[in-house]
Amino acid sequence: MRRREFCLMALSLAALTGCGFHRRGVVELPFKRLFTTVDEDSKFGAQLRRLIRAASGVTFVDSPEAAEATLEMPASRRSRHVISLNTKGEAREYELTQTMVFRITGKGGREFMPATTFQSSRNMTYNDAEHISRGNEEARLYDEMAEDILTRLINTMGALK
């Protein structure tokens, strides 16, 4: 029995290694101290700081003067569009979209990343019988989209020189 378990474990490790899985590494950025205009008391602002710190080791500072770069979010927008109707002409499915624009500038007007738009969308079905839970589902989907956008922002930041 032990030999069988060992073989299964060895086979699992070999499959995991062969699939290209690897632990996400640290992103090297051209700055170590970052100031952001995104409110740190908001859920999104706290998540932004946590993910950037974890991915890059950057330290967030309290003033632009103490920072080597400034991360701004000049625009953020959510939208909801009807994409299908039921036989009564009522909305049956929505497309939720979150759009965020980020820009990173350095001292002296140096532009590390020009204003870059990140967008994420999800579809949400609507059922009158589940009206109460729709708000919770919509909030969860917007949270997922924000996390998706943050992941793409960090990947883009990793390509900065």
DASUL-V582129 format. One record per run of one state. SS is the DSSP state (hx for helix, st for strand, lp for the rest). FROM is the first residue (numbers start at 1). TO is the last residue. Records with the same first field share a line. If there is no record, write none. Layout:
# DASUL-V582129
SS->FROM-TO  FROM-TO
This chain:
# DASUL-V582129
lp->1-1  19-32  37-42  57-58  61-63  67-68  86-90  110-110  126-127  159-161
hx->2-18  43-56  64-66  107-109  128-158
st->33-36  59-60  69-85  91-106  111-125
